[in-house]
Amino acid sequence: MLFGKIFIFIHSLIICITASTLSASEVYRSVDAHGRVMYSDKPSIGARQLEILSSPSRQLHRVARVYDGDTIMLENGKHVRLLGLNTPEIGGYQNDEEPGGMAAKKWLQALLQKNKVLLEFDHVRQDKYKRLLAHVFLPNGKHINLAILENGLAAVSIIPPNGRYTDQLVQAQQNAERQKLGIWSMPEYQVKPIAQISDQNKGWQRFTGSPVSIKKGKKYTRLIFTDKIDIRIANANLNLFPALTTYLGKTLEIRGWVARNKDHRTMLIQHPSALIIR
């Protein structure tokens, strides 16, 4: 009976230590000279660290390296793509570096290299490249995805059904944009008339234009700007948007990537945060 009471007490103590603060992601077990078991969130000589998470929905890992501004690799070899944002590409064998790409990578390296992080997942946990999709936190609670946007190192990129923290991410982007931080001061990312879409528009871009009509298909509904330019929204995501007639005749800023089919240009818009009425 006494053993049962001790067990319940210890179990309750662990829960209290774990849930009391986001930074208490490490719990240590030690035994004193009288054989009494003690638990603490502070390391001590002879204490053993327990595998207890600071939050039921988060996993603790150590970072092995920073691949680029929005992708890290863990010590277990898994790659993690940070949710809710996109940083410029750092360049590689087939692609050129995009302005701001190395700045984002170096910022993330300085913050995360060899550090422990907590991963928080949303509805979809893995992408087609087998990367984990997560919000990344430091043990002290700092939300890395949010901080990247606050510093103007990335643009919001929400891909449903993952949408956790969308309001906070958009607000961080708006603040950085107002202050012209990072990419928001670079000429390559300034807004252009949608009529200027061309093969030279590489990577993430911003355009303005006024749609004149709507065309619904089996998979996508399109806002038509000209006979050769449109944006498309997956019908499965239409419930996230206001009625598309709301956009007709309005000056919109469209944010995303340009796709080409012969002489036709289109942009896939997955969330209302990429379609702004000006």
C-alpha positions in Angstrom: 0.0 0.0 0.0 2.8 2.4 0.9 4.6 1.5 -2.3 1.4 2.4 -4.3 1.2 5.8 -2.6 4.8 6.5 -3.2 4.4 5.6 -6.9 1.3 7.9 -7.3 3.2 10.7 -5.6 6.3 10.3 -7.8 4.1 10.1 -10.9 2.2 13.2 -10.0 5.5 15.0 -9.3 6.8 14.2 -12.7 3.6 15.5 -14.3 3.8 18.7 -12.3 7.5 19.3 -13.2 6.9 18.5 -16.9 3.8 20.6 -17.3 4.8 23.6 -15.1 6.9 25.3 -17.8 7.8 24.8 -21.4 11.5 25.0 -20.5 11.2 22.0 -18.1 11.6 19.5 -21.0 14.3 17.6 -19.0 13.5 15.7 -15.8 16.3 14.0 -13.7 15.9 11.0 -11.4 18.4 10.5 -8.5 18.7 8.2 -5.4 20.1 9.6 -2.2 22.2 7.7 0.4 19.1 6.4 2.1 17.6 5.0 -1.1 15.0 7.7 -1.5 14.2 8.5 -5.1 14.0 12.2 -6.0 13.0 14.0 -9.2 14.1 17.5 -10.4 14.3 19.6 -13.5 17.9 20.4 -12.6 20.8 18.0 -13.4 23.0 16.8 -10.5 25.8 14.4 -9.9 24.6 10.8 -10.4 21.2 11.9 -11.6 19.7 10.2 -14.7 17.8 12.1 -17.3 14.3 10.7 -18.1 12.7 10.7 -21.5 9.8 12.9 -20.6 8.4 15.5 -23.0 7.5 19.0 -22.0 4.2 18.8 -23.8 2.2 15.7 -24.9 2.2 17.0 -28.5 5.9 17.8 -28.8 9.0 15.7 -29.3 12.5 16.6 -28.0 15.4 16.2 -30.5 18.9 17.5 -31.0 19.8 19.3 -34.3 22.7 17.9 -36.3 22.8 20.6 -38.9 20.9 23.4 -40.6 20.3 22.5 -44.3 18.8 25.9 -45.2 16.6 28.7 -43.8 13.6 26.5 -43.4 15.0 22.9 -43.2 17.0 21.2 -40.5 18.4 17.8 -40.0 18.2 15.9 -36.6 20.8 13.7 -35.1 18.6 10.7 -36.1 19.1 11.7 -39.7 15.5 12.9 -40.3 15.0 16.2 -42.1 12.5 18.7 -40.7 10.7 21.3 -42.9 9.5 24.2 -40.8 5.7 24.7 -41.2 4.0 27.9 -42.3 6.8 29.7 -44.1 9.2 29.7 -47.0 12.7 31.1 -47.1 14.6 31.8 -50.3 16.6 29.0 -51.8 20.3 28.8 -51.0 21.2 27.4 -54.4 22.7 24.1 -55.4 23.7 22.0 -58.3 20.7 22.9 -60.5 19.4 26.1 -58.9 20.9 29.5 -58.3 20.9 31.1 -54.9 17.9 33.4 -54.3 18.5 36.7 -52.6 18.2 36.3 -48.8 18.6 32.5 -48.8 22.1 32.4 -47.2 21.1 35.1 -44.7 18.2 32.9 -43.5 20.4 29.9 -43.3 23.1 31.6 -41.3 20.6 33.1 -38.9 19.1 29.7 -38.2 22.6 28.1 -37.9 23.5 30.6 -35.2 20.4 29.8 -33.3 20.1 26.0 -33.7 23.4 24.4 -34.4 23.8 21.4 -32.0 20.9 22.7 -30.0 17.9 20.8 -28.7 14.6 21.6 -30.1 11.0 20.6 -29.6 8.9 19.5 -32.6 5.2 20.2 -32.7 3.2 18.5 -35.5 0.0 19.5 -37.3 -2.5 17.4 -39.3 0.0 16.2 -41.9 3.4 15.1 -40.3 5.4 14.3 -43.5 5.7 15.6 -47.0 6.3 13.8 -50.3 10.0 14.1 -49.8 9.7 12.2 -46.5 10.6 15.3 -44.5 8.9 15.8 -41.1 6.7 18.9 -41.1 6.7 20.7 -37.8 6.7 23.9 -35.7 10.1 24.1 -34.0 10.6 25.5 -30.5 13.6 26.0 -28.3 13.4 24.4 -24.8 12.8 28.0 -23.4 9.6 28.2 -25.5 10.9 30.4 -28.4 8.9 29.6 -31.5 11.5 29.4 -34.3 9.0 29.5 -37.2 7.6 32.7 -35.8 11.0 34.3 -35.2 12.1 33.7 -38.8 9.1 35.6 -40.0 9.5 38.3 -37.4 13.0 39.0 -38.8 11.8 39.2 -42.4 13.8 36.1 -43.4 10.8 34.3 -45.0 7.3 34.7 -46.3 4.2 33.0 -44.9 3.3 29.8 -46.8 0.3 27.9 -45.4 -0.5 24.6 -47.0 -3.8 23.0 -45.8 -4.8 21.1 -43.9 -1.8 22.3 -41.8 -2.8 25.7 -40.4 -1.7 25.8 -36.8 -0.5 29.3 -35.6 -1.6 30.9 -38.9 -2.8 34.1 -37.3 0.4 34.6 -35.3 2.6 33.8 -38.4 0.7 36.3 -40.6 0.9 39.0 -37.9 4.7 38.4 -37.6 5.0 38.8 -41.4 3.0 41.9 -41.5 5.2 43.5 -38.8 8.4 42.6 -40.7 6.9 43.9 -43.9 5.9 47.3 -42.3 9.5 47.6 -41.0 11.0 46.6 -44.4 13.1 43.9 -42.7 15.0 41.3 -44.7 13.3 40.2 -47.9 10.8 43.0 -47.7 13.5 45.5 -48.5 14.9 43.6 -51.5 14.1 44.7 -55.0 13.7 41.1 -56.1 10.6 40.7 -53.9 8.8 43.9 -54.6 5.3 43.7 -56.0 4.9 43.9 -59.8 1.9 44.1 -62.1 0.7 40.6 -63.0 1.0 41.5 -66.7 4.8 41.3 -66.1 4.8 37.6 -65.4 7.4 35.9 -67.5 10.0 33.1 -67.7 12.3 35.3 -65.6 10.1 35.2 -62.6 11.9 32.5 -60.6 11.0 31.5 -57.0 8.5 33.2 -54.7 7.0 36.3 -56.3 4.5 39.1 -55.6 2.1 40.5 -58.3 -0.9 42.8 -58.4 -3.9 42.6 -60.6 -7.7 42.6 -60.8 -9.5 39.4 -61.8 -12.3 39.8 -64.2 -14.1 36.4 -64.1 -14.3 33.0 -62.4 -14.0 29.6 -64.0 -14.8 26.4 -62.1 -13.3 23.0 -63.0 -13.4 19.6 -61.5 -10.3 20.1 -59.4 -9.6 23.8 -59.4 -11.6 27.1 -59.5 -9.7 29.9 -61.3 -9.7 33.6 -61.0 -9.1 34.9 -64.5 -7.0 38.0 -65.1 -6.4 37.7 -68.9 -6.9 34.8 -71.4 -3.3 33.8 -70.6 -3.0 34.6 -66.8 -5.0 33.2 -63.9 -4.6 31.9 -60.4 -6.1 28.6 -59.2 -7.5 27.4 -55.9 -8.1 23.7 -55.2 -11.9 23.2 -54.8 -11.1 21.2 -51.6 -9.7 24.5 -50.1 -12.5 26.8 -51.2 -14.1 26.7 -47.7 -11.0 28.6 -46.4 -11.7 31.5 -48.7 -14.5 34.1 -48.8 -16.8 33.8 -51.8 -14.5 34.2 -54.8 -16.9 36.9 -56.2 -15.5 39.0 -53.4 -12.3 39.3 -55.3 -13.7 40.3 -58.7 -12.8 43.8 -59.8 -10.6 44.3 -56.7 -6.9 45.0 -56.8 -5.3 41.9 -55.4 -1.7 41.1 -54.3 -0.9 37.5 -55.2 2.0 35.8 -53.5 3.5 32.5 -54.6 5.2 30.7 -57.5 4.5 31.0 -61.2 3.8 27.9 -63.3 3.8 27.8 -67.1 1.9 25.7 -69.6 3.0 26.8 -73.1 2.1 30.5 -73.2 -0.2 30.3 -70.2 0.8 31.4 -66.7 -0.9 30.4 -63.4 -0.2 30.5 -59.7 -1.5 28.0 -57.2 -3.0 29.8 -54.2 -3.5 27.4 -51.2 -4.6 29.8 -48.5 -6.2 33.3 -48.2 -2.9 34.7 -46.7 -1.4 34.6 -50.2 -4.3 36.6 -51.8 -4.6 40.1 -50.3 -7.1 42.8 -51.3 -5.3 46.1 -51.6 
